[in-house]
């Protein structure tokens, strides 16, 4: 078992840009969602080897990913937000209030489909213990918890995630480099019938002389092999073998969660539009969105500080101001979101490692082989240049 992805793990594999993939746009220094100042990510990973069942219990390969928009020190603060569901066969709690009010408070989390309740409970328990206003005033916390299904590689019905594991992910949250692939909530996930999981990327843009950052984190668990495209090349059609779901006669049944962070001052309507653009980034990798897929997008801005203290809840100025960019200046942020989400999916694929299926046994989600991928990209470019 590994509950800390930074220890006892093989060194990380090369990311897309390290391999020389000509992706568009300038990234932040980490090329991660944590390039947005203040954002912290924490991971709890539990990954057991082997695929043997013992009675009615199978191996555990799952986890929790937590995101603090304003860091652990700002757990009692809110951020303006927007949410969009491209296909609704999935869960993201707390979204009714985001649609009504345009903000959410505290950390959010991503996990597997059958762990949503316990992660919701774990987030609430952590907040009660760490935010005094929840104990001293009539405050309540409405957690945002999203999920994708990892039952092909994980004994999802065993429900091994407990509140203590959620607390471990929250306590581990830091800025800096974000682990990718088989970590956190993405531990057991697949992507285009390769091994998938957690991926991240960022973009920097300049608007009217001011610099802003957009960061994305995805939990990639979607896609039929035949649809996979990387940089416009139909990789899935060129690489049809070792596609377990296709071999079993199944269609696309996975899901994807994309979380977009920015330090640009945007209002909730603009942030919902940003969340929609996350779908375009996912689509740039080829998927058309399966009806059994939960494709859930969330965007938030760290600008416009909004405290949660009782003094702010009941007193102070009757009129509150919110800064936001002029609508006609937001196109570069929308573009940055699509590009960052696309690269985050590619990074998730490249970081992942093989994982056997527990249902049915005898199949494996193979990690994409970087050398073969590069060879296919070169061959396709050479063919295009020759025509």
C-alpha positions as CSV (number, residue, x, y, z in Angstrom):
1,X,0.0,0.0,0.0
2,X,1.2,3.5,-0.8
3,X,-0.5,6.5,0.8
4,X,2.2,9.0,-0.1
5,X,2.8,9.3,-3.9
6,X,6.1,11.1,-3.3
7,X,7.7,8.2,-1.5
8,X,8.7,4.6,-2.6
9,X,7.5,5.3,-6.1
10,X,9.4,5.0,-9.4
11,X,10.7,8.4,-10.6
12,X,8.1,10.3,-12.7
13,X,8.0,9.7,-16.4
14,X,8.7,12.4,-18.9
15,X,5.8,14.8,-19.5
16,X,4.6,15.9,-22.9
17,X,6.8,18.9,-23.3
18,X,9.9,17.0,-22.0
19,X,9.3,14.6,-24.9
20,X,9.3,17.5,-27.4
21,X,5.6,17.4,-28.2
22,X,4.9,20.8,-29.9
23,X,2.0,21.9,-27.7
24,X,0.7,25.5,-28.1
25,X,1.0,28.2,-25.5
26,X,3.3,29.4,-22.7
27,X,3.0,27.4,-19.4
28,X,3.7,28.6,-15.9
29,X,7.0,27.4,-14.3
30,X,5.5,24.2,-13.0
31,X,3.1,23.6,-15.8
32,X,0.5,22.7,-13.2
33,X,-2.7,24.0,-11.6
34,X,-0.4,25.1,-8.7
35,X,1.0,27.8,-11.0
36,X,-2.0,29.8,-9.9
37,X,-0.8,31.5,-6.7
38,X,-2.3,30.0,-3.5
39,X,-3.7,26.8,-5.0
40,X,-2.6,23.7,-3.1
41,X,-3.1,20.1,-4.1
42,X,-3.1,17.1,-1.8
43,X,-3.2,13.4,-2.6
44,X,-4.0,10.2,-0.8
45,X,-3.1,7.1,-2.8
46,X,-3.8,3.5,-1.9
47,X,-2.6,1.0,-4.5
48,X,-2.3,-2.7,-3.9
49,X,-0.5,-5.0,-6.3
50,X,-2.0,-8.1,-7.9
51,X,-5.6,-8.7,-9.1
52,X,-6.5,-11.7,-7.0
53,X,-9.8,-11.8,-5.1
54,X,-10.0,-13.1,-1.5
55,X,-13.5,-14.2,-1.0
56,X,-15.7,-11.2,-1.9
57,X,-12.8,-8.6,-1.5
58,X,-10.6,-7.5,-4.3
59,X,-7.5,-5.3,-4.5
60,X,-7.7,-1.7,-3.7
61,X,-6.4,0.8,-6.2
62,X,-8.0,4.2,-5.5
63,X,-7.6,7.4,-3.6
64,X,-8.5,11.1,-3.1
65,X,-7.3,14.3,-4.7
66,X,-8.0,17.5,-2.8
67,X,-7.7,21.1,-4.0
68,X,-7.5,24.2,-1.8
69,X,-8.3,27.2,-4.0
70,X,-6.7,29.6,-1.4
71,X,-4.4,27.1,0.3
72,X,-5.0,25.4,3.7
73,X,-4.6,28.8,5.4
74,X,-7.6,30.0,3.4
75,X,-9.9,27.1,4.1
76,X,-12.5,29.5,5.5
77,X,-12.7,31.6,2.4
78,X,-14.8,31.4,-0.7
79,X,-14.0,31.7,-4.4
80,X,-16.2,32.8,-7.3
81,X,-16.9,29.8,-9.5
82,X,-18.8,28.4,-12.4
83,X,-19.7,24.8,-13.2
84,X,-20.7,23.0,-16.4
85,X,-21.8,19.4,-17.0
86,X,-21.2,18.3,-20.6
87,X,-22.7,14.9,-19.9
88,X,-24.4,14.3,-16.5
89,X,-23.8,10.6,-15.8
90,X,-21.6,11.5,-12.8
91,X,-21.6,13.4,-9.5
92,X,-20.3,16.7,-8.4
93,X,-21.8,17.8,-5.1
94,X,-22.4,21.4,-4.1
95,X,-23.1,22.5,-7.7
96,X,-26.7,23.6,-7.0
97,X,-25.3,26.4,-4.8
98,X,-22.6,27.3,-7.3
99,X,-25.3,27.7,-10.0
100,X,-27.4,29.9,-7.6
101,X,-24.8,31.9,-5.8
102,X,-21.7,31.7,-8.0
103,X,-19.2,30.6,-5.3
104,X,-18.1,27.8,-3.1
105,X,-16.1,27.7,0.1
106,X,-13.1,25.7,1.3
107,X,-11.4,22.7,-0.3
108,X,-12.9,20.4,-2.9
109,X,-12.1,16.8,-3.7
110,X,-12.1,14.2,-6.5
111,X,-12.4,10.4,-5.8
112,X,-14.2,7.3,-7.1
113,X,-17.9,6.9,-7.6
114,X,-18.7,4.8,-4.5
115,X,-16.5,7.0,-2.2
116,X,-18.4,10.3,-2.7
117,X,-20.3,10.0,0.6
118,X,-17.3,9.3,2.7
119,X,-15.2,12.0,1.1
120,X,-18.1,14.4,1.6
121,X,-18.1,13.4,5.3
122,X,-14.3,13.6,5.6
123,X,-14.2,17.1,4.1
124,X,-16.9,18.2,6.5
125,X,-15.1,16.6,9.5
126,X,-11.8,18.3,8.6
127,X,-13.5,21.7,8.2
128,X,-15.2,21.4,11.6
129,X,-11.9,20.6,13.2
130,X,-9.9,23.3,11.4
131,X,-12.3,26.3,11.0
132,X,-13.4,27.8,14.3
133,X,-16.5,29.5,12.8
134,X,-18.1,26.2,12.2
135,X,-18.0,25.5,15.9
136,X,-18.7,29.0,17.3
137,X,-21.3,30.3,14.8
138,X,-24.3,28.9,12.8
139,X,-22.1,28.3,9.8
140,X,-22.3,25.2,7.6
141,X,-20.0,23.8,4.9
142,X,-21.3,22.6,1.5
143,X,-18.5,20.4,0.1
144,X,-17.7,20.0,-3.6
145,X,-16.9,16.4,-4.3
146,X,-16.6,14.9,-7.8
147,X,-16.0,11.4,-9.0
148,X,-15.2,9.0,-11.8
149,X,-15.6,5.2,-11.9
150,X,-12.6,3.0,-11.2
151,X,-14.4,-0.3,-10.8
152,X,-12.5,-2.0,-13.6
153,X,-9.2,-1.9,-11.7
154,X,-10.4,-1.4,-8.1
155,X,-12.7,-3.2,-5.8
156,X,-15.0,-0.2,-5.8
157,X,-17.7,-1.9,-3.8
158,X,-15.3,-2.5,-1.0
159,X,-15.4,1.2,-0.2
160,X,-12.0,1.5,1.5
161,X,-11.9,5.3,1.6
162,X,-12.4,6.6,5.2
163,X,-12.5,10.1,6.7
164,X,-8.9,9.6,7.9
165,X,-7.8,9.1,4.3
166,X,-9.5,12.3,3.2
167,X,-7.8,14.1,6.1
168,X,-4.5,12.7,4.9
169,X,-5.0,14.2,1.5
170,X,-6.1,17.5,2.9
171,X,-3.1,17.6,5.3
172,X,-0.8,16.8,2.5
173,X,-1.9,19.7,0.3
174,X,0.9,21.9,-0.9
175,X,1.8,24.2,-3.7
176,X,4.6,23.1,-6.1
177,X,4.9,20.1,-8.3
178,X,1.8,17.9,-8.6
179,X,2.2,14.1,-9.0
180,X,0.4,12.7,-12.0
181,X,-0.8,9.3,-13.4
182,X,-1.7,6.6,-10.9
183,X,-2.2,8.9,-7.9
184,X,-4.9,10.3,-5.7
185,X,-8.4,10.0,-7.1
186,X,-6.9,9.0,-10.5
187,X,-5.2,5.9,-9.2
188,X,-7.4,3.3,-10.8
189,X,-8.6,5.3,-13.8
190,X,-8.2,4.6,-17.5
191,X,-8.1,7.0,-20.5
192,X,-8.9,5.9,-24.1
193,X,-8.4,2.4,-22.8
194,X,-4.8,3.2,-21.9
195,X,-4.0,3.7,-18.2
196,X,-5.1,7.2,-17.3
197,X,-5.5,9.1,-14.1
198,X,-4.4,12.5,-12.8
199,X,-2.9,15.1,-15.1
200,X,-2.3,18.9,-14.9
201,X,-1.0,21.8,-17.0
202,X,-1.1,25.6,-17.0
203,X,-1.0,28.6,-19.4
204,X,0.1,32.2,-19.0
205,X,-1.6,34.9,-20.9
206,X,-1.3,38.7,-21.2
207,X,-4.3,40.9,-21.4
208,X,-4.0,44.7,-21.6
209,X,-0.5,44.5,-20.2
210,X,-1.4,42.3,-17.3
211,X,-0.3,38.7,-16.9
212,X,-2.7,36.0,-15.7
213,X,-2.4,32.3,-15.2
214,X,-4.9,29.5,-16.0
215,X,-4.2,26.1,-14.4
216,X,-6.1,22.8,-15.0
217,X,-6.2,19.5,-13.2
218,X,-8.1,16.5,-14.8
219,X,-9.1,13.1,-13.5
220,X,-9.0,11.4,-16.9
221,X,-11.2,8.2,-17.0
222,X,-12.8,8.5,-20.4
223,X,-12.6,7.7,-24.1
224,X,-12.8,4.8,-26.6
225,X,-9.5,3.9,-28.1
226,X,-10.6,4.5,-31.7
227,X,-11.3,8.2,-30.9
228,X,-7.9,9.1,-29.4
229,X,-6.1,12.0,-31.1
230,X,-2.9,13.7,-30.0
231,X,-1.9,16.9,-31.7
232,X,-4.5,16.1,-34.4
233,X,-3.0,12.6,-35.2
234,X,-5.4,9.7,-35.0
235,X,-3.3,7.7,-32.5
236,X,-6.2,5.4,-31.5
237,X,-6.7,4.2,-35.1
238,X,-3.0,3.6,-35.5
239,X,-2.8,1.8,-32.1
240,X,-5.8,-0.4,-31.9
241,X,-4.4,-3.4,-29.9
242,X,-4.5,-3.8,-26.1
243,X,-7.8,-1.9,-25.9
244,X,-9.6,-4.0,-23.2
245,X,-13.1,-2.4,-23.4
246,X,-13.2,-2.6,-27.2
247,X,-12.1,-6.2,-27.0
248,X,-15.0,-6.8,-24.6
249,X,-17.5,-5.2,-26.9
250,X,-18.1,-2.2,-24.6
251,X,-18.5,1.4,-25.6
252,X,-17.2,4.5,-23.8
253,X,-18.3,4.2,-20.2
254,X,-15.8,6.4,-18.4
255,X,-15.9,9.9,-17.1
256,X,-13.7,13.0,-16.7
257,X,-13.5,15.8,-14.1
258,X,-11.7,19.0,-15.0
259,X,-10.9,21.7,-12.5
260,X,-9.8,25.0,-13.8
261,X,-8.2,27.7,-11.6
262,X,-7.2,31.2,-12.6
263,X,-6.0,34.4,-10.9
264,X,-7.8,36.5,-13.5
265,X,-10.7,38.5,-12.0
266,X,-13.8,36.9,-13.5
267,X,-17.4,36.9,-12.4
268,X,-19.5,33.6,-12.0
269,X,-21.0,33.9,-15.5
270,X,-17.5,34.3,-17.1
271,X,-16.3,31.4,-15.0
272,X,-19.1,29.1,-16.2
273,X,-18.0,30.0,-19.7
274,X,-14.4,29.0,-18.7
275,X,-15.7,25.7,-17.4
276,X,-17.4,25.1,-20.8
277,X,-14.1,25.6,-22.5
278,X,-12.6,22.8,-20.5
279,X,-14.9,20.5,-22.6
280,X,-13.2,21.8,-25.7
281,X,-9.8,20.9,-24.3
282,X,-11.0,17.4,-23.5
283,X,-12.5,17.1,-27.0
284,X,-9.2,18.1,-28.6
285,X,-8.0,14.7,-27.5
286,X,-10.7,13.0,-29.7
287,X,-13.6,12.1,-27.5
288,X,-17.2,12.9,-28.6
289,X,-18.6,12.2,-25.1
290,X,-20.3,8.9,-24.4
291,X,-23.8,8.8,-23.0
292,X,-22.6,6.8,-20.0
293,X,-19.8,9.3,-19.3
294,X,-20.0,11.9,-16.5
295,X,-18.1,14.9,-17.9
296,X,-18.1,17.5,-15.2
297,X,-16.2,20.8,-15.3
298,X,-15.5,23.4,-12.6
299,X,-13.7,26.7,-12.8
300,X,-12.8,29.2,-10.0
301,X,-11.0,32.4,-9.7
302,X,-8.7,33.3,-6.8
303,X,-9.2,37.0,-7.4
304,X,-11.8,39.0,-5.4
305,X,-11.1,37.7,-1.9
306,X,-14.3,36.7,-0.2
307,X,-14.1,35.8,3.5
308,X,-16.4,33.6,5.4
309,X,-16.2,35.2,8.8
310,X,-19.5,36.1,10.6
311,X,-18.6,39.8,10.5
312,X,-18.7,39.5,6.7
313,X,-21.8,37.3,6.7
314,X,-23.9,39.7,8.7
315,X,-22.3,43.1,8.8
316,X,-20.1,45.5,6.8
317,X,-20.9,47.3,3.6
318,X,-24.3,46.6,2.1
319,X,-22.9,46.8,-1.4
320,X,-20.0,44.6,-2.3
321,X,-17.9,45.2,-5.4
322,X,-16.4,42.5,-7.6
323,X,-13.7,43.2,-10.2
324,X,-14.0,41.4,-13.5
325,X,-12.5,41.6,-16.9
326,X,-14.4,43.2,-19.7
327,X,-16.2,40.3,-21.5
328,X,-14.5,41.0,-24.8
329,X,-11.1,40.5,-23.2
330,X,-11.7,37.0,-22.0
331,X,-11.1,35.0,-25.2
332,X,-7.4,34.4,-24.4
333,X,-8.4,32.9,-21.0
334,X,-10.9,30.7,-22.8
335,X,-8.3,29.6,-25.2
336,X,-5.8,29.0,-22.4
337,X,-8.3,26.8,-20.6
338,X,-8.9,24.5,-23.6
339,X,-5.2,24.2,-24.3
340,X,-4.3,23.5,-20.6
341,X,-7.0,20.8,-20.3
342,X,-5.8,19.1,-23.5
343,X,-2.3,19.0,-22.2
344,X,-3.4,17.8,-18.8
345,X,-5.0,14.7,-20.4
346,X,-1.9,14.0,-22.4
347,X,0.3,14.4,-19.3
348,X,-2.1,12.0,-17.4
349,X,-1.6,9.4,-20.1
350,X,2.2,9.7,-20.2
351,X,2.6,9.6,-16.4
352,X,0.4,6.5,-15.9
353,X,1.7,2.9,-15.4
354,X,0.2,-0.4,-16.3
355,X,-2.6,-1.7,-14.2
356,X,-4.4,-5.0,-14.4
357,X,-8.2,-5.2,-14.4
358,X,-10.0,-6.9,-11.6
359,X,-13.2,-7.2,-13.7
360,X,-12.6,-9.2,-15.8
361,X,-9.3,-10.6,-14.8
362,X,-6.7,-11.3,-17.5
363,X,-6.9,-7.8,-19.1
364,X,-4.7,-4.8,-18.5
365,X,-4.9,-1.1,-19.1
366,X,-1.5,-0.5,-20.6
367,X,0.4,2.7,-20.1
368,X,0.9,4.5,-23.3
369,X,4.5,3.9,-24.6
370,X,6.1,7.2,-25.1
371,X,8.6,6.0,-27.7
372,X,5.9,4.4,-29.9
373,X,3.8,7.5,-29.5
374,X,6.7,9.7,-30.8
375,X,7.3,7.4,-33.6
376,X,3.7,7.5,-34.8
377,X,3.7,11.3,-34.6
378,X,6.9,11.5,-36.7
379,X,5.6,9.0,-39.3
380,X,2.3,10.9,-39.6
381,X,4.0,14.2,-40.0
382,X,6.3,12.7,-42.6
383,X,3.4,11.3,-44.6
384,X,1.6,14.6,-44.4
385,X,4.7,16.4,-45.7
386,X,5.0,14.0,-48.6
387,X,1.5,14.5,-49.9
